[in-house]
Amino acid sequence: MGNSMSSSRVANFIIGVTEKAGTTSVYTYLAAHPEVCSSANKETDFFREKFTGDLSVDRENYASCFPLCQGSTPIVMEASPGYLGEAEIVVPRLSSLVPDVKLLFILRDPIERLYSSFKFHQGKLDLPDDMTFEDYVGKCMAFDSGDKSAADLGVGEWFLKTLAFGKYADYLQRYYECFPDAHIKVMFFEQLKEDVEGFMREVSEYIGIDSGYWDGFEFRKENVTFSGKNKALHAIAMRINAVMEPQLRRRPGLKRTLLGVYKKINQAREGYEPMPEPVRRDLEQYYQPCNESLATLLGDARAPWQAGI
């Protein structure tokens, strides 16, 4: 990937996926690799929230997201799920500050991803506990069509945009317009679930690190959706986790231990019930045109969830 990458103090590899597509797991696995140095916080969101347009200032500020990435570590990495859905603003910023960056996009069946995101954010108390998925999708559709605003619907704008963020082709197209094909890799959450070691070897070959590291590696799922029995306690735990992320990210074993203790105390359930079929049918119709565009964008290759199309 070139000698210039070895001395860089800013990211030369970004996982720019959508949320609930295995980002945290892949990031955590890679952060353990001796040839990879990760950002202090997994999601810097720098190109969404902190970019100013003054490139000398921006480079210095972006470098501050990687305080431990000094020396000769070949890969400097971050992972910000918002970079895909916010491609319109992120792509020109990325291309101006880190034009040689390599990008990995992990896509997931947009319907399953939306449902997982809904349950995840309910678990984090970002969405009302008594809101049904049907109601949530209805609100997202109303927002997406422009019929109602976030204020009208009483839901944060980011959570309403999650529906449209599943139109992957629309956002990926912007990246392909500004970055060479060799610097963009699209993979799938379904691949990760089926063969995690094979998935990580393929990523390693893409960014040029030793894929043999994964021999005998213990792969554990990260950021699994669950809800808390005591909502007040759960809210406190979420805030503590956010504050402590830089320290816990460097000590994944400690984080897993603390999470295990917390789950014994306050976990209501892990995972969630099946999606209502009428809502699934509505979402299939909503996503079908963009799923077809995705297949064309990827060279007529079908995503795993498109087998029946």
C-alpha positions in Angstrom: 0.0 0.0 0.0 3.0 2.2 -0.3 5.6 3.6 2.1 3.7 6.8 2.7 1.1 4.8 4.5 3.5 3.4 7.0 4.2 6.8 8.6 0.7 8.2 8.4 -0.9 9.4 11.6 -4.3 9.6 10.0 -6.5 6.7 8.7 -5.4 4.9 5.6 -8.1 2.4 6.0 -11.7 3.1 6.9 -14.6 0.8 7.5 -17.4 3.0 6.2 -20.3 0.7 6.6 -23.9 1.0 7.7 -24.8 0.2 11.4 -25.7 -3.3 12.6 -23.6 -4.9 9.8 -20.8 -6.4 12.0 -18.7 -3.3 12.1 -17.8 -3.5 15.7 -16.8 -7.1 15.5 -14.6 -6.6 12.4 -13.1 -3.5 13.9 -12.3 -5.3 17.1 -10.7 -8.2 15.4 -8.5 -5.9 13.2 -7.6 -3.8 16.2 -6.0 -6.9 17.8 -3.7 -7.4 14.7 -0.1 -6.3 15.3 0.0 -4.5 11.9 -3.1 -2.4 12.6 -3.5 0.7 14.8 -7.0 1.8 15.6 -8.6 5.1 16.5 -9.1 5.9 20.2 -12.9 5.7 19.6 -14.2 3.3 16.9 -16.4 5.9 15.4 -14.5 9.2 15.0 -17.3 10.5 12.7 -14.7 13.1 11.8 -15.8 13.6 8.2 -19.5 14.0 9.2 -19.1 16.2 12.3 -15.6 17.8 12.7 -14.3 18.6 9.2 -13.8 22.3 8.7 -12.4 22.6 5.1 -9.0 24.0 6.3 -7.0 20.9 5.4 -3.9 21.7 7.5 -6.1 22.1 10.6 -8.3 19.1 9.6 -5.3 16.9 9.2 -4.0 17.8 12.6 -7.4 17.4 14.2 -8.0 14.1 12.5 -4.5 12.8 13.6 -5.6 13.5 17.2 -8.2 10.7 16.8 -5.3 8.2 16.6 -3.1 9.1 19.6 -1.4 5.7 19.8 -0.7 5.4 16.0 2.9 6.6 15.9 5.8 4.8 14.3 5.7 2.2 11.6 2.4 0.4 12.0 1.3 -0.1 8.4 -2.5 0.3 8.9 -4.2 3.1 10.7 -7.9 2.4 11.0 -11.3 3.8 12.0 -14.9 2.7 11.5 -17.8 5.2 11.2 -21.1 3.7 10.0 -22.5 7.1 9.2 -20.0 7.5 6.3 -22.1 5.5 3.9 -25.5 7.0 4.4 -24.0 10.5 4.6 -21.9 10.0 1.4 -23.0 13.3 -0.1 -21.0 15.3 2.4 -18.4 12.7 3.4 -17.1 11.7 0.0 -15.7 15.2 -1.0 -14.2 15.6 2.4 -12.5 12.2 2.4 -11.2 12.7 -1.1 -9.7 16.1 -0.2 -8.0 15.0 3.1 -7.1 11.3 2.6 -7.4 10.7 -1.2 -5.4 7.4 -1.0 -7.5 5.8 1.8 -8.8 2.3 1.3 -12.4 1.8 2.1 -14.4 -1.3 3.2 -18.2 -1.3 3.1 -20.0 -4.2 4.8 -23.6 -4.4 3.6 -26.4 -6.4 5.2 -29.9 -7.3 4.0 -31.4 -3.8 4.3 -34.6 -5.2 5.8 -32.9 -7.2 8.5 -30.5 -4.3 9.1 -33.4 -1.9 9.7 -35.1 -4.2 12.1 -31.8 -4.9 14.0 -31.2 -1.1 14.1 -34.6 -0.5 15.5 -34.2 -3.1 18.3 -30.7 -1.9 19.0 -31.7 1.7 19.5 -34.7 0.7 21.6 -32.2 -1.2 23.7 -30.1 2.0 24.0 -33.2 4.0 24.9 -32.9 6.1 21.8 -36.4 5.0 20.7 -39.5 4.5 22.9 -39.7 1.0 24.4 -43.4 0.8 23.5 -43.0 1.7 19.9 -43.8 -1.2 17.5 -41.7 -1.9 14.4 -44.8 -1.3 12.3 -45.2 2.2 13.8 -41.5 2.9 13.4 -41.5 1.9 9.7 -44.6 4.0 9.1 -42.8 7.1 10.6 -39.7 6.4 8.5 -41.8 6.2 5.4 -43.6 9.4 6.2 -40.3 11.2 6.7 -38.7 9.6 3.6 -41.6 10.8 1.4 -41.4 14.3 2.8 -44.9 14.2 4.2 -43.8 14.8 7.8 -40.8 16.3 9.6 -38.9 14.7 12.4 -40.5 17.2 14.8 -44.0 16.1 13.5 -43.1 12.5 14.1 -41.4 12.9 17.5 -38.4 10.8 16.5 -34.8 12.0 16.0 -33.9 12.6 12.3 -31.0 10.2 12.3 -33.3 7.3 13.3 -35.8 8.2 10.6 -33.0 8.3 7.9 -32.1 4.7 8.8 -34.7 3.5 6.3 -33.2 5.3 3.4 -29.7 4.4 4.4 -30.5 0.8 3.2 -30.5 2.1 -0.4 -26.9 1.2 -0.6 -26.3 1.7 -4.3 -27.2 5.4 -4.1 -24.4 6.1 -1.6 -21.8 3.7 -3.0 -22.1 5.3 -6.4 -20.7 8.5 -5.0 -17.6 6.7 -3.7 -17.0 5.0 -7.0 -17.1 8.4 -8.7 -14.3 9.8 -6.5 -12.1 6.8 -5.6 -10.4 4.1 -7.7 -12.1 0.8 -7.8 -9.0 -0.8 -6.2 -9.6 1.4 -3.1 -13.2 0.2 -2.5 -14.1 -3.2 -1.3 -17.7 -4.3 -0.8 -18.4 -7.3 1.5 -21.5 -8.7 3.2 -22.6 -9.3 6.8 -24.0 -12.6 5.6 -20.4 -13.6 4.6 -19.1 -12.6 8.0 -21.7 -14.8 9.7 -21.1 -17.8 7.5 -17.3 -17.8 7.6 -15.7 -15.2 9.9 -12.2 -16.5 9.4 -12.5 -16.5 5.6 -14.0 -13.0 5.8 -11.1 -11.7 7.9 -8.5 -13.3 5.6 -10.1 -11.5 2.6 -10.0 -8.2 4.4 -6.4 -8.8 5.4 -5.4 -9.5 1.8 -7.2 -6.3 0.7 -5.3 -4.0 3.1 -2.0 -6.0 2.9 -1.5 -7.4 6.3 -0.6 -11.0 7.4 -3.8 -13.1 7.0 -2.0 -16.0 8.9 -2.7 -14.0 12.1 -6.2 -15.5 12.1 -5.0 -19.1 12.5 -6.5 -20.2 15.8 -7.9 -16.7 16.6 -10.9 -16.6 18.9 -13.6 -14.7 17.1 -16.3 -13.4 19.4 -19.4 -11.4 18.4 -19.3 -7.8 19.5 -22.1 -5.2 20.1 -24.9 -7.8 20.2 -28.3 -6.2 20.6 -29.9 -6.7 24.1 -32.3 -4.7 26.3 -32.1 -3.9 30.0 -34.7 -4.8 32.7 -34.1 -1.6 34.6 -34.3 1.3 32.1 -32.7 3.8 34.4 -29.8 1.5 35.2 -29.4 0.7 31.5 -29.3 4.4 30.6 -26.5 5.0 33.1 -24.6 1.9 31.8 -24.8 3.3 28.2 -23.4 6.6 29.3 -20.5 5.0 31.2 -19.7 2.8 28.2 -19.6 5.8 25.9 -17.2 7.7 28.2 -15.0 4.6 28.8 -14.8 3.5 25.2 -11.2 4.6 24.5 -9.9 2.7 27.5 -12.2 -0.4 27.0 -11.4 -0.5 23.3 -7.8 -1.2 24.0 -8.7 -3.9 26.6 -11.4 -6.0 24.9 -11.1 -8.8 27.4 -11.9 -6.4 30.3 -14.8 -5.0 28.3 -16.3 -8.5 27.7 -15.9 -9.3 31.4 -17.6 -6.2 32.5 -20.4 -6.6 30.0 -20.9 -10.2 31.1 -21.3 -9.1 34.7 -23.7 -6.3 33.6 -25.8 -8.7 31.6 -26.2 -11.0 34.5 -27.5 -8.1 36.6 -29.7 -6.3 34.1 -30.2 -8.1 30.8 -33.8 -8.5 29.9 -33.2 -10.5 26.7 -30.7 -10.9 23.9 -31.8 -10.8 20.3 -35.5 -10.1 19.4 -38.7 -11.7 18.1 -39.3 -12.3 14.4 -40.3 -9.4 12.1 -44.0 -9.1 11.3 -44.5 -10.4 7.8 -46.8 -7.5 6.5 -44.0 -5.0 7.3 -41.4 -7.2 5.6 -43.5 -7.2 2.4 -43.7 -3.4 2.5 -40.0 -3.1 2.9 -39.2 -5.6 0.1 -41.2 -3.4 -2.2 -39.4 -0.3 -0.9 -35.9 -1.7 -1.4 -36.3 -3.7 -4.6 -35.3 -0.9 -7.1 -32.2 -0.1 -5.2 -31.3 -3.7 -4.7 -31.4 -4.1 -8.5 -29.2 -1.0 -8.8 -26.7 -2.5 -6.3 -26.4 -5.7 -8.4 -25.6 -3.5 -11.5 -23.1 -1.4 -9.6 -21.3 -4.5 -8.4 -21.0 -5.9 -11.9 -24.3 -7.8 -12.0 -23.3 -9.7 -8.8 -26.1 -10.5 -6.4 -25.9 -9.7 -2.8 -26.6 -12.8 -0.5 -30.2 -11.6 0.2 -30.9 -11.2 -3.5 -30.8 -14.8 -4.4 -34.5 -14.9 -5.3 -34.6 -11.7 -7.3 
